[in-house]
């Protein structure tokens, strides 16, 4: 009896301290991941994963600060000096000798495991396809089911055990009993599911990638990283999206998703071939009165000079059939030390980009990627919610 009273007086909040600490820790881990999304976007082990296994993400150890009781003068943080004295500067190196072995301990690293779906949600949870319109002539109907009604009759698989036990307990309490004796037919409660019909606007997304000889391995990796996350985002957020993959050098062709991410070419570059094929495919398969069409194209801009004008004309025509057209130019600066025969790398806009600068349309968006971390910024630029102009 005495033990029972002590247990009853013990604060319930303290009993759940382990659970609360675990929830707080998970929250801090997710916040740490969100702060490092720029770096995570380009991680090769994520891009090359099959999406089924969890991905390990190294994070700096998340210390939990706590008070330590003691007498004045015994504190670990006390030492010589006065308040306001500078004891170190941010970024100041704490070792001597560049490249030499150190004798200081390193930081603890914590490896958090996440599924690809969880990472995608954290990365792109606030993003949408911009300017998505309702298309009354062809809206796809999807059905969802919810258990939002309870009845006294039903089938055994739909038995609501919690409500059934609660009903039996109420009946026993009404008779002066404080426990469940037995369950009778009148106690049984069943969940009833209801079908809800939802209509979603149809959308088609065209993914255009330059895989010509001028696209180096690093450049292709950046383009594939962008499209990798774009595909995951679309599959996670939208139930009715057609994906069309177009790869090009001097010629363009519609390819399967697997080939889009694995096969490379080595020919010249005519970007107008990709735009022309996308336009032809949209007109024949996804007319604008029934579909929201989006086109995303990534290239290094090293296009055949005589083709630039054709690209401009094709883009202007595509904008009449699409909700948005995005062009991303890759100028990877890690390889920008030397170009050709020892000449400095040209960081100016490509002639193709200069041609596109003459297009004034609110739904034509261009971005430039100079390093892997810029992929996340490109995703946000293309997929951020925009006001109608």
C-alpha positions as CSV (number, residue, x, y, z in Angstrom):
1,X,0.0,0.0,0.0
2,X,2.8,2.4,0.9
3,X,4.6,1.6,-2.4
4,X,1.4,2.2,-4.3
5,X,1.0,5.6,-2.7
6,X,4.6,6.6,-3.5
7,X,4.1,5.5,-7.1
8,X,0.9,7.6,-7.3
9,X,2.6,10.6,-5.9
10,X,5.5,10.3,-8.4
11,X,5.1,13.0,-11.1
12,X,3.8,11.5,-14.3
13,X,5.9,14.1,-16.2
14,X,9.1,12.6,-14.9
15,X,8.1,9.2,-16.0
16,X,7.8,10.4,-19.6
17,X,11.1,12.2,-19.5
18,X,12.8,9.6,-21.8
19,X,10.1,10.1,-24.4
20,X,10.2,13.8,-24.2
21,X,14.0,13.8,-24.5
22,X,13.7,11.5,-27.5
23,X,11.2,13.7,-29.3
24,X,13.3,16.8,-28.6
25,X,16.4,15.1,-29.9
26,X,14.6,14.1,-33.1
27,X,13.4,17.7,-33.5
28,X,17.0,19.0,-33.1
29,X,18.3,16.4,-35.6
30,X,15.7,17.5,-38.2
31,X,16.5,21.1,-37.7
32,X,20.2,20.4,-38.2
33,X,19.5,18.5,-41.4
34,X,17.4,21.4,-42.7
35,X,20.2,23.9,-42.0
36,X,22.5,21.7,-44.2
37,X,20.2,21.0,-47.1
38,X,22.5,22.9,-49.5
39,X,25.3,20.4,-48.9
40,X,23.0,17.4,-48.7
41,X,21.4,18.0,-52.2
42,X,24.7,17.1,-53.9
43,X,25.6,14.1,-51.8
44,X,26.5,11.2,-54.1
45,X,25.4,8.5,-51.8
46,X,21.9,10.0,-51.8
47,X,21.7,10.6,-55.5
48,X,22.9,7.0,-56.3
49,X,20.7,5.4,-53.7
50,X,17.8,3.2,-54.8
51,X,15.4,5.0,-52.5
52,X,14.6,1.9,-50.5
53,X,17.3,1.9,-47.9
54,X,17.8,4.6,-45.3
55,X,20.6,7.2,-46.0
56,X,23.1,8.0,-43.2
57,X,23.8,11.7,-42.8
58,X,26.7,12.7,-40.6
59,X,25.9,15.6,-38.3
60,X,27.9,17.4,-35.6
61,X,27.2,15.9,-32.2
62,X,24.2,17.6,-30.7
63,X,25.1,18.2,-27.1
64,X,22.4,18.7,-24.4
65,X,23.4,21.5,-22.1
66,X,22.7,21.1,-18.4
67,X,23.4,22.9,-15.1
68,X,26.0,21.5,-12.8
69,X,25.7,22.4,-9.2
70,X,28.8,23.4,-7.1
71,X,30.4,26.1,-5.0
72,X,31.7,29.3,-6.4
73,X,35.2,28.9,-7.7
74,X,34.6,25.2,-8.7
75,X,33.1,25.9,-12.1
76,X,34.7,24.4,-15.1
77,X,34.2,27.5,-17.2
78,X,36.0,29.9,-14.8
79,X,39.5,31.1,-15.4
80,X,41.7,34.2,-15.7
81,X,40.6,37.4,-17.4
82,X,37.9,40.0,-17.1
83,X,34.5,40.1,-18.8
84,X,34.9,41.5,-22.3
85,X,38.4,40.1,-22.9
86,X,38.9,38.5,-26.3
87,X,39.9,34.9,-25.9
88,X,39.7,33.8,-29.5
89,X,38.4,34.7,-32.9
90,X,36.0,32.9,-35.1
91,X,37.7,30.8,-37.7
92,X,41.1,31.1,-35.9
93,X,43.0,27.8,-36.5
94,X,43.8,25.9,-33.4
95,X,46.7,23.9,-34.8
96,X,50.2,24.7,-35.9
97,X,51.7,23.6,-39.2
98,X,49.6,23.4,-42.4
99,X,49.0,19.8,-43.3
100,X,50.8,18.4,-40.2
101,X,49.3,15.8,-37.8
102,X,47.5,17.4,-34.9
103,X,47.3,16.5,-31.3
104,X,43.9,18.0,-30.5
105,X,40.7,15.8,-30.3
106,X,38.2,16.2,-33.1
107,X,34.5,16.9,-33.0
108,X,32.0,14.0,-32.3
109,X,30.0,13.1,-35.4
110,X,26.5,11.8,-35.1
111,X,25.0,9.7,-38.0
112,X,21.3,10.2,-38.5
113,X,19.3,7.8,-40.7
114,X,16.6,9.1,-43.0
115,X,14.6,7.6,-45.8
116,X,14.7,9.4,-49.2
117,X,11.1,10.4,-48.7
118,X,11.8,12.0,-45.4
119,X,14.7,14.0,-46.9
120,X,12.5,15.1,-49.8
121,X,9.8,16.3,-47.5
122,X,12.2,18.4,-45.4
123,X,13.8,19.8,-48.5
124,X,10.8,20.7,-50.6
125,X,7.8,20.8,-48.2
126,X,7.1,24.4,-48.8
127,X,7.4,24.3,-52.6
128,X,4.9,23.8,-55.4
129,X,4.6,23.9,-59.1
130,X,4.0,27.6,-59.8
131,X,1.0,28.9,-61.6
132,X,-0.9,25.6,-61.5
133,X,-4.4,26.2,-62.9
134,X,-7.5,24.1,-62.8
135,X,-8.3,22.5,-66.1
136,X,-12.1,21.8,-66.1
137,X,-12.1,19.8,-69.3
138,X,-9.7,17.1,-68.0
139,X,-9.4,16.8,-64.3
140,X,-8.4,13.4,-62.9
141,X,-10.6,11.9,-60.2
142,X,-8.8,10.3,-57.3
143,X,-10.4,8.5,-54.4
144,X,-9.4,8.5,-50.8
145,X,-11.0,6.6,-47.9
146,X,-11.4,7.8,-44.3
147,X,-13.1,6.2,-41.2
148,X,-15.1,9.1,-40.0
149,X,-18.3,7.4,-38.7
150,X,-19.0,4.9,-35.9
151,X,-21.9,2.4,-35.9
152,X,-23.2,-0.4,-33.7
153,X,-23.3,-2.8,-36.7
154,X,-20.5,-3.8,-39.0
155,X,-18.0,-6.4,-40.0
156,X,-15.4,-7.7,-37.6
157,X,-12.3,-6.3,-39.5
158,X,-13.7,-2.8,-38.9
159,X,-14.2,-3.3,-35.1
160,X,-13.1,-0.2,-33.2
161,X,-11.5,-1.9,-30.1
162,X,-10.9,1.3,-28.2
163,X,-14.5,2.6,-28.5
164,X,-15.8,-1.0,-27.8
165,X,-13.8,-1.2,-24.5
166,X,-14.8,2.3,-23.5
167,X,-18.5,1.5,-24.1
168,X,-18.1,-1.7,-22.0
169,X,-16.4,0.2,-19.2
170,X,-19.2,2.8,-19.2
171,X,-21.8,0.1,-18.9
172,X,-19.9,-1.5,-16.0
173,X,-19.4,1.8,-14.2
174,X,-23.1,2.5,-14.4
175,X,-23.7,-0.7,-12.4
176,X,-21.1,0.3,-9.8
177,X,-18.3,-1.8,-11.1
178,X,-14.9,-0.2,-11.8
179,X,-13.6,-2.7,-14.3
180,X,-14.7,-4.5,-17.5
181,X,-16.4,-7.8,-16.7
182,X,-17.3,-8.9,-20.2
183,X,-18.2,-7.5,-23.6
184,X,-21.7,-7.9,-24.9
185,X,-23.1,-7.2,-28.4
186,X,-24.4,-3.8,-27.3
187,X,-20.8,-2.7,-26.5
188,X,-19.5,-3.4,-30.0
189,X,-18.6,-0.3,-32.1
190,X,-17.5,-0.4,-35.8
191,X,-15.7,2.1,-37.9
192,X,-17.4,2.9,-41.2
193,X,-15.2,4.1,-44.1
194,X,-16.4,6.7,-46.5
195,X,-15.0,7.3,-50.0
196,X,-14.1,10.8,-50.9
197,X,-13.7,11.9,-54.4
198,X,-11.0,14.5,-55.2
199,X,-10.2,16.2,-58.5
200,X,-6.7,17.2,-59.3
201,X,-5.5,19.3,-62.2
202,X,-3.5,17.4,-64.7
203,X,0.2,18.4,-65.1
204,X,2.9,17.4,-67.5
205,X,6.6,18.1,-66.7
206,X,9.2,18.0,-69.4
207,X,12.8,17.4,-68.3
208,X,15.4,18.4,-70.9
209,X,19.1,17.7,-70.4
210,X,22.1,18.5,-72.5
211,X,24.4,15.5,-72.6
212,X,26.7,16.6,-75.4
213,X,30.5,16.4,-75.3
214,X,30.9,19.8,-73.7
215,X,29.0,18.6,-70.6
216,X,31.7,17.2,-68.4
217,X,31.2,14.5,-65.8
218,X,30.8,17.2,-63.1
219,X,28.3,19.2,-65.1
220,X,26.2,16.2,-65.9
221,X,26.2,15.2,-62.3
222,X,24.9,18.6,-61.3
223,X,22.1,18.4,-63.9
224,X,21.2,14.9,-62.9
225,X,21.2,16.0,-59.2
226,X,18.6,18.7,-60.0
227,X,16.4,16.3,-62.0
228,X,16.8,13.6,-59.3
229,X,15.2,15.8,-56.6
230,X,12.7,17.3,-59.0
231,X,11.4,13.8,-59.9
232,X,11.2,12.8,-56.2
233,X,9.4,16.1,-55.4
234,X,6.8,15.5,-58.1
235,X,6.1,11.9,-57.3
236,X,5.7,12.8,-53.6
237,X,3.5,15.8,-53.9
238,X,1.3,15.2,-57.0
239,X,-0.8,12.2,-57.9
240,X,-1.4,13.0,-61.5
241,X,1.8,14.2,-63.2
242,X,3.2,13.0,-66.5
243,X,7.0,13.0,-66.7
244,X,8.6,13.3,-70.1
245,X,12.4,12.8,-70.3
246,X,14.2,14.4,-73.3
247,X,18.0,14.1,-73.8
248,X,19.9,15.9,-76.5
249,X,23.2,16.7,-78.2
250,X,22.7,17.9,-81.8
251,X,19.6,15.7,-81.9
252,X,16.9,15.1,-79.2
253,X,14.9,12.1,-78.3
254,X,12.4,11.1,-75.7
255,X,14.0,8.4,-73.4
256,X,13.0,6.3,-70.5
257,X,13.8,7.6,-67.0
258,X,16.5,5.1,-66.4
259,X,18.3,5.9,-69.7
260,X,17.9,9.6,-68.9
261,X,20.0,9.3,-65.8
262,X,22.6,6.8,-67.1
263,X,23.3,7.2,-70.8
264,X,25.7,10.0,-72.0
265,X,26.5,11.3,-75.5
266,X,29.6,13.0,-76.9
267,X,28.4,14.9,-79.9
268,X,27.9,18.6,-80.5
269,X,25.1,20.8,-79.1
270,X,21.9,22.1,-80.6
271,X,19.5,23.0,-77.8
272,X,16.8,23.9,-80.3
273,X,16.4,20.2,-81.0
274,X,15.2,19.6,-77.4
275,X,12.9,22.6,-77.4
276,X,11.4,21.7,-80.8
277,X,10.7,18.1,-79.7
278,X,9.2,19.2,-76.4
279,X,6.9,21.6,-78.3
280,X,5.8,18.9,-80.7
281,X,5.2,16.5,-77.9
282,X,3.1,19.0,-75.9
283,X,0.9,20.0,-78.8
284,X,0.2,16.3,-79.7
285,X,0.0,14.8,-76.2
286,X,-0.6,17.6,-73.6
287,X,-2.7,20.4,-75.1
288,X,-2.7,23.5,-72.8
289,X,-6.5,23.6,-72.5
290,X,-6.3,20.2,-70.7
291,X,-2.9,20.2,-69.1
292,X,-0.6,22.4,-67.0
293,X,2.8,22.0,-68.8
294,X,6.2,22.7,-67.3
295,X,9.6,22.6,-69.1
296,X,12.9,22.5,-67.3
297,X,16.1,22.5,-69.3
298,X,19.7,22.3,-68.1
299,X,22.8,22.9,-70.2
300,X,26.3,24.5,-69.9
301,X,25.2,27.0,-72.6
302,X,27.9,25.9,-75.0
303,X,25.5,25.8,-77.9
304,X,26.2,26.0,-81.6
305,X,26.2,29.8,-82.2
306,X,23.9,29.7,-85.3
307,X,21.3,27.7,-83.2
308,X,20.8,30.4,-80.5
309,X,18.2,32.3,-82.5
310,X,16.2,29.2,-83.1
311,X,16.3,28.4,-79.4
312,X,14.9,31.8,-78.6
313,X,12.1,31.4,-81.1
314,X,11.3,27.9,-79.8
315,X,11.2,29.1,-76.2
316,X,8.9,32.0,-77.1
317,X,6.5,29.5,-78.8
318,X,6.8,27.1,-75.9
319,X,5.7,29.8,-73.5
320,X,2.4,29.9,-75.3
321,X,1.8,26.3,-74.4
322,X,3.3,26.0,-70.9
323,X,2.6,27.4,-67.4
324,X,6.3,27.9,-66.9
325,X,9.6,27.3,-68.6
326,X,12.9,27.2,-66.7
327,X,16.4,27.3,-68.0
328,X,19.4,26.4,-65.9
329,X,23.0,27.1,-67.0
330,X,25.8,25.2,-65.4
331,X,29.1,27.0,-65.0
332,X,30.8,24.7,-62.5
333,X,33.5,26.8,-60.8
334,X,35.5,23.9,-59.3
335,X,36.9,23.2,-62.8
336,X,37.2,26.9,-63.6
337,X,40.9,27.4,-62.9
338,X,42.0,26.8,-66.5
339,X,40.2,26.4,-69.8
340,X,41.7,25.1,-73.0
341,X,45.3,26.0,-73.4
342,X,45.9,27.6,-70.0
343,X,43.5,30.4,-70.5
344,X,41.4,31.6,-67.5
345,X,37.9,30.2,-67.4
346,X,35.3,32.4,-68.9
347,X,32.8,33.3,-66.2
348,X,30.6,35.5,-68.4
349,X,27.2,34.5,-69.7
350,X,27.1,32.1,-72.6
351,X,25.8,33.3,-76.0
352,X,22.7,31.2,-75.4
353,X,22.0,32.8,-72.1
354,X,22.6,36.3,-73.6
355,X,20.0,35.4,-76.2
356,X,17.5,34.3,-73.6
357,X,18.0,37.6,-71.7
358,X,16.1,39.3,-74.5
359,X,13.0,37.3,-73.7
360,X,10.7,39.2,-71.4
361,X,8.1,36.9,-70.0
362,X,7.1,36.5,-66.3
363,X,6.9,32.7,-66.6
364,X,10.4,32.3,-68.1
365,X,12.9,31.8,-65.3
366,X,16.6,31.3,-65.6
367,X,19.2,30.2,-63.0
368,X,22.9,29.7,-62.9
369,X,24.7,26.9,-61.0
370,X,28.4,27.4,-60.2
371,X,28.7,24.7,-57.5
372,X,26.8,21.7,-56.2
373,X,25.3,23.6,-53.4
374,X,23.5,25.9,-55.9
375,X,21.2,23.0,-56.9
376,X,19.0,23.6,-53.8
377,X,18.7,27.3,-54.6
378,X,17.7,26.4,-58.2
379,X,15.0,24.1,-56.9
380,X,13.6,26.9,-54.7
381,X,13.8,29.4,-57.5
382,X,11.9,27.3,-59.9
383,X,9.4,25.8,-57.5
384,X,8.6,28.7,-55.1
385,X,5.1,30.0,-55.0
386,X,4.7,33.0,-57.2
387,X,2.1,35.7,-57.6
388,X,0.2,35.8,-60.9
389,X,1.6,38.5,-63.1
